[in-house]
Amino acid sequence: MQQRTKPSVPSKAHRPASRAARAKVSKVVSPKIAGSGPNRAERTAERRAAIVEAAMEEFVARGFAATRLDDIAKRAGVAKGTIYLHFKDKESMFEELIRTALVPLIDRMASPAPLSGSVREAVERFAQTFIREVASTSRGDIVRLIVSEGPRFPEIADFYFREVVSRGMAGMRALIELGITRGEIRNKELARYPQIMIAPALIAVIWQSMFSRHSPLDAIEMFRVHFDLIFGERRTT
């Protein structure tokens, strides 16, 4: 009696994939099918942005020291190993957060005043932009994080100074010097201490997180009073 042989079944490793599975794989590994260049670059950029966004949420919620890469990966919806394809460690991730969220904004805010406008108008635009796009947004959380944890992590504080503070100070000093030249600012010593001009910005950030529920702060009005002390009160006609 001839023994029947069972039809051979491909092993799982060699079993043909379903049409849906093949399509899914092709999108990931086949540049000819899924498209190369911009599509792949866009996916990489989106994944990197998702990691940075998740890192920011974790940093704000837990603080820099307590944040773990595992938590960031989970929040971003990626494997922990994926993070290392983009960042070498937690510090470099935080630096990227500063570089993308704050540096372009600071460069824009600290740009020199146009010749057709006054220095006070340029500084007022700086104040309004800061309140609108930093103090009242998640960017303010980054600043507060630097203030609270910078002393324990000097490398981060140093990076923040180089990339944000020094740029903002240089731009503000240039505006002050222009104001002195034009006669808008009387005290020439202010150029030595541009920190004075932007001091209300830091006050607004700290006050917003700690005391606003007790005593809401009108930061724009505070800036107006501050600028009156520096430029003199506006004349009303």
C-alpha positions in Angstrom: 0.0 0.0 0.0 1.5 3.3 -1.1 1.9 5.8 1.6 0.3 9.1 1.0 2.6 12.1 1.4 1.2 15.3 2.8 1.6 18.3 0.6 4.6 20.3 1.7 3.7 23.5 3.5 6.2 26.4 3.3 7.7 27.4 6.6 6.7 30.7 8.1 9.9 32.2 6.9 9.3 31.3 3.3 5.5 31.4 3.2 4.2 33.8 0.6 2.9 37.0 2.1 -0.6 38.2 1.6 -1.2 41.1 -0.8 -1.7 43.5 2.1 1.4 42.3 3.9 3.5 42.6 0.7 2.2 46.2 0.2 3.1 47.0 3.8 6.6 45.7 3.4 7.1 47.4 0.1 6.4 50.8 1.7 9.1 50.2 4.2 11.9 48.5 2.4 11.4 49.0 -1.3 12.5 52.4 -2.5 11.3 51.6 -6.1 7.8 50.8 -4.9 7.4 53.1 -1.9 9.3 56.0 -3.5 12.7 57.3 -2.7 14.1 60.6 -1.8 11.5 63.1 -0.5 9.1 60.4 0.8 11.7 58.6 2.8 13.2 61.8 4.0 9.8 63.1 5.1 9.1 60.0 7.1 12.4 60.3 8.8 11.8 63.9 9.6 8.4 63.2 10.9 9.7 60.4 13.2 12.4 62.7 14.5 9.9 65.5 15.1 7.7 63.1 17.0 10.6 62.0 19.2 11.5 65.7 19.9 7.8 66.5 20.7 7.6 63.5 23.0 10.8 64.4 24.7 9.6 67.9 25.4 6.4 66.6 27.0 8.4 64.2 29.2 11.0 66.8 30.2 8.2 69.2 31.2 6.2 66.6 33.1 9.1 64.8 34.8 12.1 67.2 34.7 15.3 66.6 32.8 16.9 64.3 35.4 13.9 62.0 35.8 13.1 61.6 32.2 14.0 58.2 30.7 14.5 57.4 27.0 12.1 54.5 27.5 9.3 56.9 28.4 10.1 59.2 25.5 10.0 56.2 23.1 6.7 55.0 24.4 5.2 58.5 24.1 6.5 58.9 20.6 5.3 55.5 19.6 8.7 54.2 18.5 11.1 51.6 19.7 13.8 52.7 22.0 16.4 51.8 19.5 14.9 54.2 17.0 15.8 57.1 19.2 19.5 56.2 18.9 19.2 56.5 15.1 18.5 60.2 15.6 20.1 61.1 19.0 23.0 59.8 20.9 21.6 60.6 24.3 19.1 62.6 26.3 21.3 65.7 26.3 21.5 65.9 22.5 17.8 65.4 22.4 17.3 68.4 24.7 19.7 70.5 22.6 17.7 69.7 19.5 14.6 70.8 21.3 16.2 74.2 22.1 17.6 74.5 18.6 14.3 73.9 16.8 11.8 75.6 19.3 13.7 78.6 20.4 16.7 79.5 18.2 14.8 80.6 15.1 12.4 82.6 17.2 15.1 84.4 19.1 17.0 85.2 15.8 13.8 86.7 14.4 12.9 88.7 17.6 16.4 90.1 18.0 16.8 91.4 14.5 17.8 95.0 14.1 15.2 97.7 13.9 14.3 98.9 10.4 15.6 102.4 9.6 12.0 103.6 9.1 10.9 102.7 12.6 12.0 103.6 16.1 14.0 101.5 18.4 11.2 101.5 20.9 8.8 100.1 18.3 11.3 97.3 17.6 11.8 96.4 21.2 8.0 96.5 21.8 7.6 94.0 18.9 10.2 91.8 20.6 8.2 92.0 23.9 4.8 91.2 22.2 6.3 88.3 20.2 7.9 86.9 23.4 4.7 87.1 25.4 2.7 85.6 22.6 5.1 82.9 21.4 7.2 82.0 24.5 5.7 83.0 27.8 2.2 81.8 26.9 3.2 78.6 25.1 5.1 75.4 25.8 8.3 77.3 24.8 8.0 78.9 28.2 8.2 75.5 29.8 11.6 75.0 28.2 12.9 78.3 29.6 11.5 77.3 33.1 13.2 73.9 32.8 16.5 75.6 32.0 16.1 77.9 35.0 15.2 75.1 37.4 17.7 72.4 36.2 20.4 74.4 34.5 22.6 74.6 37.7 22.6 70.8 38.0 23.3 70.3 34.3 25.8 72.9 33.3 26.3 71.4 29.8 22.7 72.2 29.0 22.9 75.7 30.5 26.0 76.3 28.5 24.3 75.2 25.3 21.3 77.3 26.0 23.5 80.3 26.6 25.4 79.9 23.3 22.4 79.2 21.2 19.7 81.4 22.7 20.9 83.9 25.4 24.0 85.1 23.6 22.1 85.7 20.3 19.3 87.5 22.1 21.7 89.6 24.0 23.7 90.5 20.9 20.6 91.6 19.1 19.3 93.6 22.0 22.7 95.3 22.5 22.7 96.3 18.9 19.2 97.8 19.3 20.2 99.7 22.4 23.3 101.1 20.7 21.2 102.2 17.8 18.8 103.8 20.3 21.7 105.7 21.9 22.9 106.9 18.6 19.5 108.2 17.6 19.0 109.8 21.0 16.1 107.6 21.9 18.0 106.2 24.9 19.7 108.7 27.2 21.6 106.3 29.5 24.6 105.0 27.6 25.4 102.5 30.3 22.4 100.4 29.2 24.5 99.1 26.4 26.7 97.3 28.9 23.7 95.6 30.5 21.2 94.6 27.8 19.8 92.2 30.4 17.9 95.1 31.9 16.0 95.6 28.7 14.7 92.1 28.6 14.4 91.4 32.3 10.6 91.5 32.3 10.6 88.6 29.8 12.1 86.3 32.4 9.9 87.6 35.1 6.8 86.9 32.9 7.9 83.3 32.3 8.5 82.5 35.9 5.4 84.4 37.1 3.2 82.6 34.6 4.1 79.1 36.1 4.3 80.0 39.8 2.0 82.9 40.7 -0.5 83.6 37.9 -3.3 81.7 39.7 -2.8 84.0 42.7 -2.1 87.2 40.9 -2.5 87.3 37.1 0.2 89.3 35.4 -0.4 91.6 32.4 3.0 91.1 30.9 2.4 93.5 28.0 1.5 96.3 30.4 4.5 95.5 32.5 6.7 95.8 29.5 5.1 99.2 28.6 5.9 100.6 32.1 9.4 99.2 31.8 10.0 100.8 28.4 8.6 104.1 29.7 11.4 104.0 32.3 14.0 103.5 29.6 12.7 105.6 26.7 10.5 108.1 28.6 6.7 108.1 28.6 5.0 108.2 25.3 3.4 111.6 24.4 -0.3 111.5 23.9 -1.9 113.9 21.6 
